[in-house]
Amino acid sequence: MRQRLLNIAIALDQLLWVVLTLGKGMPDETISAAAYRMEQQGKLAGRVLRPIIDALFRPLERDHCRLSYWSEIMGHQLPTIYRCRHDIRD
């Protein structure tokens, strides 16, 4: 049940990010990962959002946005069947 609730929360987060960016945001990216990415790119939105989000998540984990970003990069959110698939002709 916990995993199902987490899946729903992440899906809503991703949807909210796409809606907030009027469709410009990446559909599989969470707000936290986007905030970290934008901060690394030197964008004002990232420099504002990342510290706020990290402060909100501080009771749960340190460096939430950075961890979210690297989770996206590493594909941790993907089901096992979709990880490390290099040849789509299998």
PyMOL Python script that loads the backbone (N, CA, C, O; Angstrom):
from pymol import cmd

cmd.read_pdbstr("""\
ATOM      1  N   MET A   1       0.821  -1.195   0.000  1.00  0.00           N
ATOM      2  CA  MET A   1       0.000   0.000   0.000  1.00  0.00           C
ATOM      3  C   MET A   1       0.867   1.262   0.000  1.00  0.00           C
ATOM      4  O   MET A   1       0.552   2.244  -0.672  1.00  0.00           O
ATOM      5  N   ARG A   2       1.968   1.219   0.769  1.00  0.00           N
ATOM      6  CA  ARG A   2       2.859   2.388   0.841  1.00  0.00           C
ATOM      7  C   ARG A   2       3.426   2.728  -0.542  1.00  0.00           C
ATOM      8  O   ARG A   2       3.484   3.897  -0.924  1.00  0.00           O
ATOM      9  N   GLN A   3       3.845   1.695  -1.288  1.00  0.00           N
ATOM     10  CA  GLN A   3       4.408   1.914  -2.623  1.00  0.00           C
ATOM     11  C   GLN A   3       3.362   2.489  -3.570  1.00  0.00           C
ATOM     12  O   GLN A   3       3.679   3.336  -4.405  1.00  0.00           O
ATOM     13  N   ARG A   4       2.133   2.037  -3.447  1.00  0.00           N
ATOM     14  CA  ARG A   4       1.066   2.568  -4.303  1.00  0.00           C
ATOM     15  C   ARG A   4       0.830   4.048  -4.031  1.00  0.00           C
ATOM     16  O   ARG A   4       0.662   4.832  -4.965  1.00  0.00           O
ATOM     17  N   LEU A   5       0.818   4.432  -2.762  1.00  0.00           N
ATOM     18  CA  LEU A   5       0.630   5.837  -2.419  1.00  0.00           C
ATOM     19  C   LEU A   5       1.803   6.681  -2.909  1.00  0.00           C
ATOM     20  O   LEU A   5       1.611   7.799  -3.388  1.00  0.00           O
ATOM     21  N   LEU A   6       3.004   6.150  -2.789  1.00  0.00           N
ATOM     22  CA  LEU A   6       4.180   6.853  -3.293  1.00  0.00           C
ATOM     23  C   LEU A   6       4.099   7.019  -4.809  1.00  0.00           C
ATOM     24  O   LEU A   6       4.419   8.088  -5.328  1.00  0.00           O
ATOM     25  N   ASN A   7       3.678   5.984  -5.520  1.00  0.00           N
ATOM     26  CA  ASN A   7       3.519   6.066  -6.981  1.00  0.00           C
ATOM     27  C   ASN A   7       2.517   7.151  -7.369  1.00  0.00           C
ATOM     28  O   ASN A   7       2.751   7.900  -8.317  1.00  0.00           O
ATOM     29  N   ILE A   8       1.416   7.238  -6.648  1.00  0.00           N
ATOM     30  CA  ILE A   8       0.408   8.255  -6.930  1.00  0.00           C
ATOM     31  C   ILE A   8       0.966   9.644  -6.655  1.00  0.00           C
ATOM     32  O   ILE A   8       0.750  10.563  -7.445  1.00  0.00           O
ATOM     33  N   ALA A   9       1.679   9.810  -5.546  1.00  0.00           N
ATOM     34  CA  ALA A   9       2.268  11.112  -5.209  1.00  0.00           C
ATOM     35  C   ALA A   9       3.269  11.559  -6.271  1.00  0.00           C
ATOM     36  O   ALA A   9       3.289  12.730  -6.651  1.00  0.00           O
ATOM     37  N   ILE A  10       4.097  10.635  -6.750  1.00  0.00           N
ATOM     38  CA  ILE A  10       5.083  10.973  -7.784  1.00  0.00           C
ATOM     39  C   ILE A  10       4.386  11.327  -9.093  1.00  0.00           C
ATOM     40  O   ILE A  10       4.786  12.270  -9.776  1.00  0.00           O
ATOM     41  N   ALA A  11       3.354  10.581  -9.442  1.00  0.00           N
ATOM     42  CA  ALA A  11       2.607  10.877 -10.669  1.00  0.00           C
ATOM     43  C   ALA A  11       1.968  12.265 -10.604  1.00  0.00           C
ATOM     44  O   ALA A  11       1.994  13.012 -11.582  1.00  0.00           O
ATOM     45  N   LEU A  12       1.402  12.602  -9.464  1.00  0.00           N
ATOM     46  CA  LEU A  12       0.804  13.932  -9.305  1.00  0.00           C
ATOM     47  C   LEU A  12       1.868  15.025  -9.359  1.00  0.00           C
ATOM     48  O   LEU A  12       1.636  16.093  -9.927  1.00  0.00           O
ATOM     49  N   ASP A  13       3.028  14.762  -8.771  1.00  0.00           N
ATOM     50  CA  ASP A  13       4.154  15.698  -8.807  1.00  0.00           C
ATOM     51  C   ASP A  13       4.581  15.951 -10.253  1.00  0.00           C
ATOM     52  O   ASP A  13       4.766  17.099 -10.657  1.00  0.00           O
ATOM     53  N   GLN A  14       4.735  14.885 -11.025  1.00  0.00           N
ATOM     54  CA  GLN A  14       5.138  15.012 -12.420  1.00  0.00           C
ATOM     55  C   GLN A  14       4.085  15.758 -13.242  1.00  0.00           C
ATOM     56  O   GLN A  14       4.425  16.592 -14.081  1.00  0.00           O
ATOM     57  N   LEU A  15       2.820  15.461 -13.003  1.00  0.00           N
ATOM     58  CA  LEU A  15       1.739  16.156 -13.695  1.00  0.00           C
ATOM     59  C   LEU A  15       1.741  17.639 -13.345  1.00  0.00           C
ATOM     60  O   LEU A  15       1.603  18.490 -14.224  1.00  0.00           O
ATOM     61  N   LEU A  16       1.896  17.942 -12.074  1.00  0.00           N
ATOM     62  CA  LEU A  16       1.914  19.341 -11.639  1.00  0.00           C
ATOM     63  C   LEU A  16       3.061  20.096 -12.298  1.00  0.00           C
ATOM     64  O   LEU A  16       2.894  21.248 -12.698  1.00  0.00           O
ATOM     65  N   TRP A  17       4.222  19.459 -12.416  1.00  0.00           N
ATOM     66  CA  TRP A  17       5.371  20.104 -13.051  1.00  0.00           C
ATOM     67  C   TRP A  17       5.065  20.451 -14.506  1.00  0.00           C
ATOM     68  O   TRP A  17       5.381  21.552 -14.957  1.00  0.00           O
ATOM     69  N   VAL A  18       4.461  19.535 -15.237  1.00  0.00           N
ATOM     70  CA  VAL A  18       4.127  19.789 -16.645  1.00  0.00           C
ATOM     71  C   VAL A  18       3.065  20.887 -16.747  1.00  0.00           C
ATOM     72  O   VAL A  18       3.140  21.736 -17.634  1.00  0.00           O
ATOM     73  N   VAL A  19       2.090  20.877 -15.859  1.00  0.00           N
ATOM     74  CA  VAL A  19       1.041  21.908 -15.878  1.00  0.00           C
ATOM     75  C   VAL A  19       1.637  23.278 -15.536  1.00  0.00           C
ATOM     76  O   VAL A  19       1.343  24.267 -16.207  1.00  0.00           O
ATOM     77  N   LEU A  20       2.471  23.337 -14.495  1.00  0.00           N
ATOM     78  CA  LEU A  20       3.082  24.613 -14.100  1.00  0.00           C
ATOM     79  C   LEU A  20       3.948  25.222 -15.194  1.00  0.00           C
ATOM     80  O   LEU A  20       4.043  26.444 -15.313  1.00  0.00           O
ATOM     81  N   THR A  21       4.580  24.364 -15.994  1.00  0.00           N
ATOM     82  CA  THR A  21       5.447  24.853 -17.069  1.00  0.00           C
ATOM     83  C   THR A  21       4.692  24.981 -18.390  1.00  0.00           C
ATOM     84  O   THR A  21       5.294  25.210 -19.438  1.00  0.00           O
ATOM     85  N   LEU A  22       3.375  24.831 -18.331  1.00  0.00           N
ATOM     86  CA  LEU A  22       2.523  24.907 -19.521  1.00  0.00           C
ATOM     87  C   LEU A  22       2.985  23.938 -20.611  1.00  0.00           C
ATOM     88  O   LEU A  22       2.992  24.277 -21.794  1.00  0.00           O
ATOM     89  N   GLY A  23       3.364  22.747 -20.201  1.00  0.00           N
ATOM     90  CA  GLY A  23       3.753  21.698 -21.123  1.00  0.00           C
ATOM     91  C   GLY A  23       5.222  21.697 -21.503  1.00  0.00           C
ATOM     92  O   GLY A  23       5.669  20.804 -22.223  1.00  0.00           O
ATOM     93  N   LYS A  24       5.971  22.665 -21.041  1.00  0.00           N
ATOM     94  CA  LYS A  24       7.396  22.732 -21.402  1.00  0.00           C
ATOM     95  C   LYS A  24       8.246  21.781 -20.553  1.00  0.00           C
ATOM     96  O   LYS A  24       9.317  21.357 -20.987  1.00  0.00           O
ATOM     97  N   GLY A  25       7.775  21.444 -19.348  1.00  0.00           N
ATOM     98  CA  GLY A  25       8.528  20.558 -18.469  1.00  0.00           C
ATOM     99  C   GLY A  25       8.553  19.136 -18.988  1.00  0.00           C
ATOM    100  O   GLY A  25       7.651  18.712 -19.710  1.00  0.00           O
ATOM    101  N   MET A  26       9.587  18.402 -18.620  1.00  0.00           N
ATOM    102  CA  MET A  26       9.690  17.001 -19.033  1.00  0.00           C
ATOM    103  C   MET A  26       8.644  16.179 -18.271  1.00  0.00           C
ATOM    104  O   MET A  26       8.566  16.274 -17.046  1.00  0.00           O
ATOM    105  N   PRO A  27       7.842  15.377 -18.975  1.00  0.00           N
ATOM    106  CA  PRO A  27       6.724  14.683 -18.337  1.00  0.00           C
ATOM    107  C   PRO A  27       7.105  13.635 -17.297  1.00  0.00           C
ATOM    108  O   PRO A  27       6.261  13.245 -16.490  1.00  0.00           O
ATOM    109  N   ASP A  28       8.347  13.171 -17.294  1.00  0.00           N
ATOM    110  CA  ASP A  28       8.752  12.161 -16.313  1.00  0.00           C
ATOM    111  C   ASP A  28       9.611  12.765 -15.203  1.00  0.00           C
ATOM    112  O   ASP A  28      10.196  12.031 -14.406  1.00  0.00           O
ATOM    113  N   GLU A  29       9.693  14.099 -15.144  1.00  0.00           N
ATOM    114  CA  GLU A  29      10.563  14.762 -14.171  1.00  0.00           C
ATOM    115  C   GLU A  29       9.733  15.325 -13.015  1.00  0.00           C
ATOM    116  O   GLU A  29       8.693  15.948 -13.230  1.00  0.00           O
ATOM    117  N   THR A  30      10.199  15.100 -11.801  1.00  0.00           N
ATOM    118  CA  THR A  30       9.514  15.668 -10.641  1.00  0.00           C
ATOM    119  C   THR A  30       9.943  17.118 -10.457  1.00  0.00           C
ATOM    120  O   THR A  30      10.953  17.552 -11.011  1.00  0.00           O
ATOM    121  N   ILE A  31       9.180  17.845  -9.690  1.00  0.00           N
ATOM    122  CA  ILE A  31       9.512  19.239  -9.399  1.00  0.00           C
ATOM    123  C   ILE A  31      10.858  19.321  -8.687  1.00  0.00           C
ATOM    124  O   ILE A  31      11.650  20.222  -8.960  1.00  0.00           O
ATOM    125  N   SER A  32      11.118  18.397  -7.788  1.00  0.00           N
ATOM    126  CA  SER A  32      12.377  18.397  -7.039  1.00  0.00           C
ATOM    127  C   SER A  32      13.574  18.206  -7.965  1.00  0.00           C
ATOM    128  O   SER A  32      14.557  18.941  -7.871  1.00  0.00           O
ATOM    129  N   ALA A  33      13.494  17.227  -8.855  1.00  0.00           N
ATOM    130  CA  ALA A  33      14.589  16.982  -9.792  1.00  0.00           C
ATOM    131  C   ALA A  33      14.778  18.175 -10.719  1.00  0.00           C
ATOM    132  O   ALA A  33      15.908  18.556 -11.023  1.00  0.00           O
ATOM    133  N   ALA A  34      13.684  18.758 -11.164  1.00  0.00           N
ATOM    134  CA  ALA A  34      13.761  19.927 -12.040  1.00  0.00           C
ATOM    135  C   ALA A  34      14.390  21.115 -11.320  1.00  0.00           C
ATOM    136  O   ALA A  34      15.174  21.855 -11.914  1.00  0.00           O
ATOM    137  N   ALA A  35      14.054  21.299 -10.055  1.00  0.00           N
ATOM    138  CA  ALA A  35      14.618  22.410  -9.283  1.00  0.00           C
ATOM    139  C   ALA A  35      16.131  22.269  -9.172  1.00  0.00           C
ATOM    140  O   ALA A  35      16.861  23.248  -9.332  1.00  0.00           O
ATOM    141  N   TYR A  36      16.600  21.066  -8.902  1.00  0.00           N
ATOM    142  CA  TYR A  36      18.047  20.843  -8.804  1.00  0.00           C
ATOM    143  C   TYR A  36      18.714  21.069 -10.160  1.00  0.00           C
ATOM    144  O   TYR A  36      19.750  21.729 -10.245  1.00  0.00           O
ATOM    145  N   ARG A  37      18.117  20.518 -11.223  1.00  0.00           N
ATOM    146  CA  ARG A  37      18.672  20.672 -12.568  1.00  0.00           C
ATOM    147  C   ARG A  37      18.759  22.144 -12.947  1.00  0.00           C
ATOM    148  O   ARG A  37      19.779  22.600 -13.466  1.00  0.00           O
ATOM    149  N   MET A  38      17.686  22.885 -12.686  1.00  0.00           N
ATOM    150  CA  MET A  38      17.668  24.311 -13.035  1.00  0.00           C
ATOM    151  C   MET A  38      18.680  25.097 -12.211  1.00  0.00           C
ATOM    152  O   MET A  38      19.309  26.023 -12.724  1.00  0.00           O
ATOM    153  N   GLU A  39      18.841  24.741 -10.946  1.00  0.00           N
ATOM    154  CA  GLU A  39      19.843  25.421 -10.123  1.00  0.00           C
ATOM    155  C   GLU A  39      21.240  25.183 -10.698  1.00  0.00           C
ATOM    156  O   GLU A  39      22.054  26.105 -10.753  1.00  0.00           O
ATOM    157  N   GLN A  40      21.520  23.949 -11.125  1.00  0.00           N
ATOM    158  CA  GLN A  40      22.818  23.632 -11.706  1.00  0.00           C
ATOM    159  C   GLN A  40      23.050  24.386 -13.016  1.00  0.00           C
ATOM    160  O   GLN A  40      24.190  24.659 -13.391  1.00  0.00           O
ATOM    161  N   GLN A  41      21.968  24.713 -13.699  1.00  0.00           N
ATOM    162  CA  GLN A  41      22.053  25.476 -14.941  1.00  0.00           C
ATOM    163  C   GLN A  41      22.124  26.981 -14.682  1.00  0.00           C
ATOM    164  O   GLN A  41      22.220  27.772 -15.620  1.00  0.00           O
ATOM    165  N   GLY A  42      22.078  27.371 -13.413  1.00  0.00           N
ATOM    166  CA  GLY A  42      22.171  28.780 -13.046  1.00  0.00           C
ATOM    167  C   GLY A  42      20.873  29.559 -13.204  1.00  0.00           C
ATOM    168  O   GLY A  42      20.888  30.790 -13.222  1.00  0.00           O
ATOM    169  N   LYS A  43      19.759  28.860 -13.317  1.00  0.00           N
ATOM    170  CA  LYS A  43      18.471  29.530 -13.509  1.00  0.00           C
ATOM    171  C   LYS A  43      17.900  30.004 -12.174  1.00  0.00           C
ATOM    172  O   LYS A  43      18.020  29.321 -11.157  1.00  0.00           O
ATOM    173  N   LEU A  44      17.286  31.169 -12.194  1.00  0.00           N
ATOM    174  CA  LEU A  44      16.709  31.769 -10.999  1.00  0.00           C
ATOM    175  C   LEU A  44      15.668  30.853 -10.353  1.00  0.00           C
ATOM    176  O   LEU A  44      15.640  30.713  -9.131  1.00  0.00           O
ATOM    177  N   ALA A  45      14.819  30.234 -11.161  1.00  0.00           N
ATOM    178  CA  ALA A  45      13.773  29.356 -10.618  1.00  0.00           C
ATOM    179  C   ALA A  45      14.383  28.242  -9.767  1.00  0.00           C
ATOM    180  O   ALA A  45      13.848  27.904  -8.711  1.00  0.00           O
ATOM    181  N   GLY A  46      15.489  27.676 -10.220  1.00  0.00           N
ATOM    182  CA  GLY A  46      16.154  26.627  -9.464  1.00  0.00           C
ATOM    183  C   GLY A  46      16.773  27.153  -8.177  1.00  0.00           C
ATOM    184  O   GLY A  46      16.711  26.498  -7.136  1.00  0.00           O
ATOM    185  N   ARG A  47      17.372  28.338  -8.254  1.00  0.00           N
ATOM    186  CA  ARG A  47      17.997  28.923  -7.061  1.00  0.00           C
ATOM    187  C   ARG A  47      16.960  29.296  -6.012  1.00  0.00           C
ATOM    188  O   ARG A  47      17.277  29.366  -4.824  1.00  0.00           O
ATOM    189  N   VAL A  48      15.723  29.537  -6.440  1.00  0.00           N
ATOM    190  CA  VAL A  48      14.647  29.855  -5.495  1.00  0.00           C
ATOM    191  C   VAL A  48      13.962  28.579  -4.997  1.00  0.00           C
ATOM    192  O   VAL A  48      13.785  28.387  -3.794  1.00  0.00           O
ATOM    193  N   LEU A  49      13.580  27.715  -5.935  1.00  0.00           N
ATOM    194  CA  LEU A  49      12.804  26.514  -5.581  1.00  0.00           C
ATOM    195  C   LEU A  49      13.595  25.468  -4.800  1.00  0.00           C
ATOM    196  O   LEU A  49      13.086  24.915  -3.825  1.00  0.00           O
ATOM    197  N   ARG A  50      14.834  25.189  -5.213  1.00  0.00           N
ATOM    198  CA  ARG A  50      15.595  24.103  -4.595  1.00  0.00           C
ATOM    199  C   ARG A  50      15.749  24.244  -3.089  1.00  0.00           C
ATOM    200  O   ARG A  50      15.506  23.271  -2.377  1.00  0.00           O
ATOM    201  N   PRO A  51      16.143  25.409  -2.559  1.00  0.00           N
ATOM    202  CA  PRO A  51      16.268  25.511  -1.100  1.00  0.00           C
ATOM    203  C   PRO A  51      14.928  25.355  -0.369  1.00  0.00           C
ATOM    204  O   PRO A  51      14.877  24.796   0.726  1.00  0.00           O
ATOM    205  N   ILE A  52      13.857  25.846  -0.976  1.00  0.00           N
ATOM    206  CA  ILE A  52      12.532  25.733  -0.357  1.00  0.00           C
ATOM    207  C   ILE A  52      12.109  24.267  -0.283  1.00  0.00           C
ATOM    208  O   ILE A  52      11.667  23.794   0.764  1.00  0.00           O
ATOM    209  N   ILE A  53      12.247  23.553  -1.400  1.00  0.00           N
ATOM    210  CA  ILE A  53      11.856  22.140  -1.440  1.00  0.00           C
ATOM    211  C   ILE A  53      12.715  21.322  -0.483  1.00  0.00           C
ATOM    212  O   ILE A  53      12.203  20.484   0.259  1.00  0.00           O
ATOM    213  N   ASP A  54      14.035  21.572  -0.503  1.00  0.00           N
ATOM    214  CA  ASP A  54      14.918  20.837   0.412  1.00  0.00           C
ATOM    215  C   ASP A  54      14.552  21.096   1.873  1.00  0.00           C
ATOM    216  O   ASP A  54      14.615  20.182   2.695  1.00  0.00           O
ATOM    217  N   ALA A  55      14.174  22.315   2.199  1.00  0.00           N
ATOM    218  CA  ALA A  55      13.773  22.634   3.578  1.00  0.00           C
ATOM    219  C   ALA A  55      12.496  21.884   3.958  1.00  0.00           C
ATOM    220  O   ALA A  55      12.377  21.393   5.081  1.00  0.00           O
ATOM    221  N   LEU A  56      11.551  21.793   3.035  1.00  0.00           N
ATOM    222  CA  LEU A  56      10.297  21.075   3.306  1.00  0.00           C
ATOM    223  C   LEU A  56      10.537  19.586   3.536  1.00  0.00           C
ATOM    224  O   LEU A  56       9.883  18.971   4.378  1.00  0.00           O
ATOM    225  N   PHE A  57      11.471  19.012   2.792  1.00  0.00           N
ATOM    226  CA  PHE A  57      11.746  17.577   2.889  1.00  0.00           C
ATOM    227  C   PHE A  57      12.832  17.241   3.903  1.00  0.00           C
ATOM    228  O   PHE A  57      13.134  16.066   4.112  1.00  0.00           O
ATOM    229  N   ARG A  58      13.419  18.245   4.533  1.00  0.00           N
ATOM    230  CA  ARG A  58      14.526  18.018   5.474  1.00  0.00           C
ATOM    231  C   ARG A  58      14.201  16.982   6.560  1.00  0.00           C
ATOM    232  O   ARG A  58      15.072  16.182   6.899  1.00  0.00           O
ATOM    233  N   PRO A  59      12.977  16.966   7.119  1.00  0.00           N
ATOM    234  CA  PRO A  59      12.684  15.932   8.131  1.00  0.00           C
ATOM    235  C   PRO A  59      12.737  14.501   7.574  1.00  0.00           C
ATOM    236  O   PRO A  59      12.935  13.550   8.329  1.00  0.00           O
ATOM    237  N   LEU A  60      12.563  14.351   6.269  1.00  0.00           N
ATOM    238  CA  LEU A  60      12.554  13.024   5.656  1.00  0.00           C
ATOM    239  C   LEU A  60      13.915  12.620   5.106  1.00  0.00           C
ATOM    240  O   LEU A  60      14.333  11.471   5.252  1.00  0.00           O
ATOM    241  N   GLU A  61      14.613  13.575   4.469  1.00  0.00           N
ATOM    242  CA  GLU A  61      15.943  13.288   3.919  1.00  0.00           C
ATOM    243  C   GLU A  61      16.677  14.581   3.611  1.00  0.00           C
ATOM    244  O   GLU A  61      16.075  15.610   3.304  1.00  0.00           O
ATOM    245  N   ARG A  62      18.001  14.495   3.703  1.00  0.00           N
ATOM    246  CA  ARG A  62      18.847  15.635   3.353  1.00  0.00           C
ATOM    247  C   ARG A  62      19.066  15.648   1.845  1.00  0.00           C
ATOM    248  O   ARG A  62      19.090  14.596   1.207  1.00  0.00           O
ATOM    249  N   ASP A  63      19.224  16.833   1.283  1.00  0.00           N
ATOM    250  CA  ASP A  63      19.523  16.981  -0.151  1.00  0.00           C
ATOM    251  C   ASP A  63      18.481  16.303  -1.036  1.00  0.00           C
ATOM    252  O   ASP A  63      18.826  15.625  -2.004  1.00  0.00           O
ATOM    253  N   HIS A  64      17.216  16.488  -0.702  1.00  0.00           N
ATOM    254  CA  HIS A  64      16.130  15.827  -1.431  1.00  0.00           C
ATOM    255  C   HIS A  64      16.183  16.094  -2.931  1.00  0.00           C
ATOM    256  O   HIS A  64      16.049  15.165  -3.727  1.00  0.00           O
ATOM    257  N   CYS A  65      16.376  17.338  -3.322  1.00  0.00           N
ATOM    258  CA  CYS A  65      16.358  17.675  -4.751  1.00  0.00           C
ATOM    259  C   CYS A  65      17.518  17.019  -5.500  1.00  0.00           C
ATOM    260  O   CYS A  65      17.331  16.504  -6.602  1.00  0.00           O
ATOM    261  N   ARG A  66      18.704  17.035  -4.914  1.00  0.00           N
ATOM    262  CA  ARG A  66      19.860  16.400  -5.545  1.00  0.00           C
ATOM    263  C   ARG A  66      19.627  14.897  -5.680  1.00  0.00           C
ATOM    264  O   ARG A  66      19.915  14.308  -6.722  1.00  0.00           O
ATOM    265  N   LEU A  67      19.111  14.288  -4.629  1.00  0.00           N
ATOM    266  CA  LEU A  67      18.830  12.845  -4.674  1.00  0.00           C
ATOM    267  C   LEU A  67      17.751  12.516  -5.706  1.00  0.00           C
ATOM    268  O   LEU A  67      17.828  11.493  -6.387  1.00  0.00           O
ATOM    269  N   SER A  68      16.751  13.383  -5.817  1.00  0.00           N
ATOM    270  CA  SER A  68      15.691  13.184  -6.819  1.00  0.00           C
ATOM    271  C   SER A  68      16.253  13.280  -8.234  1.00  0.00           C
ATOM    272  O   SER A  68      15.907  12.485  -9.108  1.00  0.00           O
ATOM    273  N   TYR A  69      17.117  14.257  -8.442  1.00  0.00           N
ATOM    274  CA  TYR A  69      17.748  14.434  -9.746  1.00  0.00           C
ATOM    275  C   TYR A  69      18.560  13.192 -10.124  1.00  0.00           C
ATOM    276  O   TYR A  69      18.422  12.675 -11.232  1.00  0.00           O
ATOM    277  N   TRP A  70      19.401  12.715  -9.208  1.00  0.00           N
ATOM    278  CA  TRP A  70      20.231  11.551  -9.510  1.00  0.00           C
ATOM    279  C   TRP A  70      19.396  10.284  -9.646  1.00  0.00           C
ATOM    280  O   TRP A  70      19.768   9.377 -10.391  1.00  0.00           O
ATOM    281  N   SER A  71      18.288  10.211  -8.947  1.00  0.00           N
ATOM    282  CA  SER A  71      17.377   9.083  -9.123  1.00  0.00           C
ATOM    283  C   SER A  71      16.835   9.063 -10.548  1.00  0.00           C
ATOM    284  O   SER A  71      16.717   8.003 -11.162  1.00  0.00           O
ATOM    285  N   GLU A  72      16.505  10.250 -11.070  1.00  0.00           N
ATOM    286  CA  GLU A  72      16.044  10.357 -12.465  1.00  0.00           C
ATOM    287  C   GLU A  72      17.152   9.948 -13.431  1.00  0.00           C
ATOM    288  O   GLU A  72      16.916   9.178 -14.363  1.00  0.00           O
ATOM    289  N   ILE A  73      18.356  10.461 -13.210  1.00  0.00           N
ATOM    290  CA  ILE A  73      19.481  10.168 -14.088  1.00  0.00           C
ATOM    291  C   ILE A  73      19.772   8.666 -14.125  1.00  0.00           C
ATOM    292  O   ILE A  73      20.028   8.101 -15.188  1.00  0.00           O
ATOM    293  N   MET A  74      19.730   8.036 -12.967  1.00  0.00           N
ATOM    294  CA  MET A  74      20.051   6.613 -12.863  1.00  0.00           C
ATOM    295  C   MET A  74      18.868   5.709 -13.246  1.00  0.00           C
ATOM    296  O   MET A  74      19.035   4.496 -13.373  1.00  0.00           O
ATOM    297  N   GLY A  75      17.691   6.287 -13.429  1.00  0.00           N
ATOM    298  CA  GLY A  75      16.527   5.499 -13.822  1.00  0.00           C
ATOM    299  C   GLY A  75      15.936   4.668 -12.705  1.00  0.00           C
ATOM    300  O   GLY A  75      15.278   3.661 -12.965  1.00  0.00           O
ATOM    301  N   HIS A  76      16.162   5.077 -11.450  1.00  0.00           N
ATOM    302  CA  HIS A  76      15.652   4.298 -10.315  1.00  0.00           C
ATOM    303  C   HIS A  76      14.133   4.207 -10.292  1.00  0.00           C
ATOM    304  O   HIS A  76      13.578   3.268  -9.722  1.00  0.00           O
ATOM    305  N   GLN A  77      13.459   5.171 -10.904  1.00  0.00           N
ATOM    306  CA  GLN A  77      12.000   5.159 -10.894  1.00  0.00           C
ATOM    307  C   GLN A  77      11.431   4.198 -11.932  1.00  0.00           C
ATOM    308  O   GLN A  77      10.235   3.909 -11.916  1.00  0.00           O
ATOM    309  N   LEU A  78      12.275   3.701 -12.832  1.00  0.00           N
ATOM    310  CA  LEU A  78      11.801   2.818 -13.896  1.00  0.00           C
ATOM    311  C   LEU A  78      11.573   1.397 -13.391  1.00  0.00           C
ATOM    312  O   LEU A  78      12.332   0.905 -12.555  1.00  0.00           O
ATOM    313  N   PRO A  79      10.545   0.745 -13.887  1.00  0.00           N
ATOM    314  CA  PRO A  79      10.375  -0.672 -13.572  1.00  0.00           C
ATOM    315  C   PRO A  79      11.579  -1.446 -14.120  1.00  0.00           C
ATOM    316  O   PRO A  79      12.190  -1.031 -15.105  1.00  0.00           O
ATOM    317  N   THR A  80      11.907  -2.542 -13.497  1.00  0.00           N
ATOM    318  CA  THR A  80      13.075  -3.336 -13.874  1.00  0.00           C
ATOM    319  C   THR A  80      13.088  -3.665 -15.360  1.00  0.00           C
ATOM    320  O   THR A  80      14.150  -3.648 -15.984  1.00  0.00           O
ATOM    321  N   ILE A  81      11.953  -3.958 -15.927  1.00  0.00           N
ATOM    322  CA  ILE A  81      11.882  -4.345 -17.331  1.00  0.00           C
ATOM    323  C   ILE A  81      12.364  -3.232 -18.269  1.00  0.00           C
ATOM    324  O   ILE A  81      12.788  -3.518 -19.389  1.00  0.00           O
ATOM    325  N   TYR A  82      12.305  -1.967 -17.829  1.00  0.00           N
ATOM    326  CA  TYR A  82      12.710  -0.842 -18.668  1.00  0.00           C
ATOM    327  C   TYR A  82      14.144  -0.378 -18.431  1.00  0.00           C
ATOM    328  O   TYR A  82      14.626   0.500 -19.147  1.00  0.00           O
ATOM    329  N   ARG A  83      14.827  -0.935 -17.461  1.00  0.00           N
ATOM    330  CA  ARG A  83      16.193  -0.505 -17.160  1.00  0.00           C
ATOM    331  C   ARG A  83      17.194  -1.179 -18.084  1.00  0.00           C
ATOM    332  O   ARG A  83      17.066  -2.360 -18.405  1.00  0.00           O
ATOM    333  N   CYS A  84      18.179  -0.423 -18.500  1.00  0.00           N
ATOM    334  CA  CYS A  84      19.311  -0.918 -19.304  1.00  0.00           C
ATOM    335  C   CYS A  84      18.877  -1.643 -20.561  1.00  0.00           C
ATOM    336  O   CYS A  84      19.493  -2.635 -20.949  1.00  0.00           O
ATOM    337  N   ARG A  85      17.842  -1.168 -21.191  1.00  0.00           N
ATOM    338  CA  ARG A  85      17.397  -1.757 -22.467  1.00  0.00           C
ATOM    339  C   ARG A  85      18.024  -0.954 -23.597  1.00  0.00           C
ATOM    340  O   ARG A  85      17.647   0.194 -23.833  1.00  0.00           O
ATOM    341  N   HIS A  86      18.973  -1.552 -24.288  1.00  0.00           N
ATOM    342  CA  HIS A  86      19.683  -0.837 -25.347  1.00  0.00           C
ATOM    343  C   HIS A  86      19.199  -1.193 -26.746  1.00  0.00           C
ATOM    344  O   HIS A  86      19.321  -0.387 -27.668  1.00  0.00           O
ATOM    345  N   ASP A  87      18.663  -2.365 -26.908  1.00  0.00           N
ATOM    346  CA  ASP A  87      18.224  -2.800 -28.233  1.00  0.00           C
ATOM    347  C   ASP A  87      16.722  -3.039 -28.196  1.00  0.00           C
ATOM    348  O   ASP A  87      16.255  -3.999 -27.584  1.00  0.00           O
ATOM    349  N   ILE A  88      15.968  -2.164 -28.851  1.00  0.00           N
ATOM    350  CA  ILE A  88      14.506  -2.265 -28.801  1.00  0.00           C
ATOM    351  C   ILE A  88      13.981  -3.391 -29.688  1.00  0.00           C
ATOM    352  O   ILE A  88      12.776  -3.643 -29.705  1.00  0.00           O
ATOM    353  N   ARG A  89      14.853  -4.067 -30.420  1.00  0.00           N
ATOM    354  CA  ARG A  89      14.418  -5.148 -31.307  1.00  0.00           C
ATOM    355  C   ARG A  89      14.332  -6.491 -30.615  1.00  0.00           C
ATOM    356  O   ARG A  89      14.001  -7.488 -31.257  1.00  0.00           O
ATOM    357  N   ASP A  90      14.626  -6.552 -29.299  1.00  0.00           N
ATOM    358  CA  ASP A  90      14.604  -7.839 -28.580  1.00  0.00           C
ATOM    359  C   ASP A  90      13.255  -8.499 -28.660  1.00  0.00           C
ATOM    360  O   ASP A  90      13.065  -9.584 -28.110  1.00  0.00           O
TER     361      ASP A  90
END
""", "prot")
cmd.dss("prot")
cmd.show_as("cartoon", "prot")
cmd.util.cbc("prot")
cmd.orient("prot")
